[in-house]
Amino acid sequence: MAIDASDVVWIATANEARAIPEPILNRMNVYSIDAPDVDGSRRIATCIYRELREEHSWGKLFPSDLNADALERVAKLKPREMRRVMLTASATPSLPVDMK
């Protein structure tokens, strides 16, 4: 089936532009985005945590915000790792006595 793709906007992401063949790369606008600073990493971790709490029925069992120690530890990770660690940690929550 023929289609008119002249108005299509293509968006691609890559961790390394060197892996993209030159004939493709030279047809793209390339934008490099620096890794977040410490405060940015904390904001990302906080957003991921809140999203996980909202997405899952068990979310209400957890505090509304990460404690300072947990936030500092998880903020050192890449966002994909942050999400994985938080999901793994949520699999066996430690509940206060009154919530058991």
Secondary structure, 3 states (H helix, E strand, C coil): CCCCCCCCCCCCCCCCHHHCCHHHHCCCCCCCCCCCCHHHHHHHHHHHHHHHHHHCHHHHHCCCCCCHHHHHHHCCCCHHHHHHHHHHHHCCCCCCHHHC
